[in-house]
Amino acid sequence: MLEKLIKLLDNSYSPYSNFKVAAIVIMKDKKEYSGVNVENASFGASICAERNAIFNAIKDGYKKNDFEELYIMCANEKISMPCMLCRQVIQEFFEEDKKIISMNPNGEKIIHTVKELCPYPFSSEDLKWKVVLLV
């Protein structure tokens, strides 16, 4: 996985931050989907590598809970964690015991479960309204 991620970093489009990120998601059927961060002069139109990889799998018909692992690499020595937008998407599609592996190009890694990265998730349950009558 290390070599695949290092090679993928070259595809990052990050002219504004020069913060190159690559991600590979492994599906339960072992198929892999990759993504890189793609920046835009209008920063809100940018996308992170993690979401890019996850959305590529969704594009091909994968659904919630079809995801097994996510590998992430930044081009610098630091091992970076997914941003909060990516964590929200990760917790939407991955089961809470699945592994998120953050790496650097030296092969050092930190492994978290989804539950560890997202201890207080916002989920579909939060969208259900409950009417409480005060009498």
Contacts in CASP RR format, 6 or more apart in sequence:
PFRMAT RR
TARGET T0000
AUTHOR 0000-0000-0000
METHOD contacts of the structure
MODEL  1
MLEKLIKLLDNSYSPYSNFKVAAIVIMKDKKEYSGVNVENASFGASICAE
RNAIFNAIKDGYKKNDFEELYIMCANEKISMPCMLCRQVIQEFFEEDKKI
ISMNPNGEKIIHTVKELCPYPFSSEDLKWKVVLLV
1 24 0 8 1.000
1 71 0 8 1.000
1 101 0 8 1.000
1 103 0 8 1.000
2 103 0 8 1.000
2 105 0 8 1.000
2 107 0 8 1.000
4 24 0 8 1.000
4 34 0 8 1.000
5 22 0 8 1.000
5 23 0 8 1.000
5 24 0 8 1.000
5 71 0 8 1.000
5 73 0 8 1.000
5 103 0 8 1.000
5 105 0 8 1.000
6 22 0 8 1.000
6 73 0 8 1.000
6 105 0 8 1.000
8 22 0 8 1.000
8 24 0 8 1.000
8 34 0 8 1.000
8 35 0 8 1.000
8 36 0 8 1.000
8 73 0 8 1.000
9 20 0 8 1.000
9 21 0 8 1.000
9 22 0 8 1.000
9 36 0 8 1.000
9 73 0 8 1.000
9 75 0 8 1.000
9 105 0 8 1.000
11 22 0 8 1.000
11 35 0 8 1.000
11 36 0 8 1.000
12 20 0 8 1.000
12 21 0 8 1.000
12 22 0 8 1.000
12 36 0 8 1.000
12 37 0 8 1.000
12 38 0 8 1.000
12 49 0 8 1.000
12 75 0 8 1.000
13 36 0 8 1.000
13 37 0 8 1.000
13 38 0 8 1.000
13 39 0 8 1.000
14 20 0 8 1.000
14 21 0 8 1.000
14 37 0 8 1.000
14 39 0 8 1.000
15 39 0 8 1.000
16 39 0 8 1.000
16 41 0 8 1.000
16 43 0 8 1.000
17 39 0 8 1.000
19 37 0 8 1.000
19 74 0 8 1.000
19 75 0 8 1.000
19 76 0 8 1.000
20 36 0 8 1.000
20 37 0 8 1.000
20 74 0 8 1.000
20 75 0 8 1.000
21 36 0 8 1.000
21 37 0 8 1.000
21 48 0 8 1.000
21 49 0 8 1.000
21 50 0 8 1.000
21 72 0 8 1.000
21 73 0 8 1.000
21 74 0 8 1.000
21 75 0 8 1.000
21 80 0 8 1.000
22 34 0 8 1.000
22 35 0 8 1.000
22 36 0 8 1.000
22 49 0 8 1.000
22 72 0 8 1.000
22 73 0 8 1.000
23 34 0 8 1.000
23 35 0 8 1.000
23 36 0 8 1.000
23 48 0 8 1.000
23 49 0 8 1.000
23 50 0 8 1.000
23 52 0 8 1.000
23 53 0 8 1.000
23 70 0 8 1.000
23 71 0 8 1.000
23 72 0 8 1.000
23 73 0 8 1.000
24 32 0 8 1.000
24 33 0 8 1.000
24 34 0 8 1.000
24 35 0 8 1.000
24 53 0 8 1.000
24 70 0 8 1.000
24 71 0 8 1.000
25 32 0 8 1.000
25 33 0 8 1.000
25 34 0 8 1.000
25 53 0 8 1.000
25 54 0 8 1.000
25 56 0 8 1.000
25 57 0 8 1.000
25 67 0 8 1.000
25 69 0 8 1.000
25 70 0 8 1.000
25 71 0 8 1.000
26 32 0 8 1.000
26 67 0 8 1.000
26 68 0 8 1.000
26 69 0 8 1.000
26 70 0 8 1.000
26 71 0 8 1.000
27 33 0 8 1.000
27 57 0 8 1.000
27 62 0 8 1.000
27 66 0 8 1.000
27 67 0 8 1.000
27 68 0 8 1.000
28 66 0 8 1.000
28 67 0 8 1.000
28 68 0 8 1.000
29 66 0 8 1.000
30 68 0 8 1.000
31 57 0 8 1.000
33 53 0 8 1.000
33 54 0 8 1.000
33 56 0 8 1.000
33 57 0 8 1.000
33 60 0 8 1.000
34 53 0 8 1.000
34 56 0 8 1.000
35 49 0 8 1.000
35 50 0 8 1.000
35 52 0 8 1.000
35 53 0 8 1.000
35 56 0 8 1.000
36 49 0 8 1.000
36 52 0 8 1.000
37 46 0 8 1.000
37 47 0 8 1.000
37 48 0 8 1.000
37 49 0 8 1.000
37 52 0 8 1.000
38 46 0 8 1.000
38 47 0 8 1.000
38 52 0 8 1.000
39 46 0 8 1.000
40 46 0 8 1.000
48 82 0 8 1.000
48 83 0 8 1.000
48 85 0 8 1.000
48 86 0 8 1.000
49 72 0 8 1.000
50 70 0 8 1.000
50 72 0 8 1.000
50 82 0 8 1.000
50 86 0 8 1.000
50 89 0 8 1.000
50 90 0 8 1.000
51 85 0 8 1.000
51 86 0 8 1.000
51 89 0 8 1.000
53 70 0 8 1.000
54 67 0 8 1.000
54 70 0 8 1.000
54 89 0 8 1.000
54 90 0 8 1.000
54 93 0 8 1.000
57 66 0 8 1.000
57 67 0 8 1.000
58 93 0 8 1.000
64 92 0 8 1.000
64 93 0 8 1.000
65 93 0 8 1.000
65 94 0 8 1.000
65 95 0 8 1.000
66 93 0 8 1.000
67 93 0 8 1.000
67 94 0 8 1.000
67 95 0 8 1.000
67 98 0 8 1.000
68 98 0 8 1.000
69 98 0 8 1.000
69 99 0 8 1.000
69 100 0 8 1.000
69 101 0 8 1.000
70 90 0 8 1.000
70 94 0 8 1.000
70 98 0 8 1.000
70 99 0 8 1.000
70 100 0 8 1.000
70 101 0 8 1.000
71 101 0 8 1.000
71 103 0 8 1.000
72 80 0 8 1.000
72 82 0 8 1.000
72 100 0 8 1.000
72 101 0 8 1.000
72 102 0 8 1.000
72 103 0 8 1.000
73 102 0 8 1.000
73 103 0 8 1.000
73 104 0 8 1.000
73 105 0 8 1.000
74 80 0 8 1.000
74 104 0 8 1.000
75 105 0 8 1.000
76 104 0 8 1.000
77 104 0 8 1.000
77 105 0 8 1.000
77 106 0 8 1.000
78 104 0 8 1.000
79 102 0 8 1.000
79 103 0 8 1.000
79 104 0 8 1.000
79 108 0 8 1.000
79 109 0 8 1.000
79 110 0 8 1.000
80 102 0 8 1.000
81 102 0 8 1.000
81 110 0 8 1.000
81 112 0 8 1.000
81 117 0 8 1.000
82 90 0 8 1.000
82 100 0 8 1.000
82 102 0 8 1.000
82 117 0 8 1.000
87 117 0 8 1.000
87 118 0 8 1.000
88 118 0 8 1.000
88 121 0 8 1.000
88 122 0 8 1.000
90 100 0 8 1.000
90 114 0 8 1.000
90 117 0 8 1.000
90 118 0 8 1.000
91 114 0 8 1.000
91 117 0 8 1.000
91 118 0 8 1.000
91 121 0 8 1.000
91 123 0 8 1.000
92 123 0 8 1.000
94 100 0 8 1.000
94 114 0 8 1.000
95 114 0 8 1.000
96 113 0 8 1.000
96 114 0 8 1.000
96 115 0 8 1.000
96 118 0 8 1.000
97 113 0 8 1.000
97 114 0 8 1.000
97 115 0 8 1.000
98 113 0 8 1.000
98 114 0 8 1.000
99 111 0 8 1.000
99 112 0 8 1.000
99 113 0 8 1.000
100 111 0 8 1.000
100 112 0 8 1.000
100 113 0 8 1.000
100 114 0 8 1.000
100 117 0 8 1.000
101 109 0 8 1.000
101 110 0 8 1.000
101 111 0 8 1.000
102 109 0 8 1.000
102 110 0 8 1.000
102 111 0 8 1.000
102 112 0 8 1.000
103 109 0 8 1.000
END
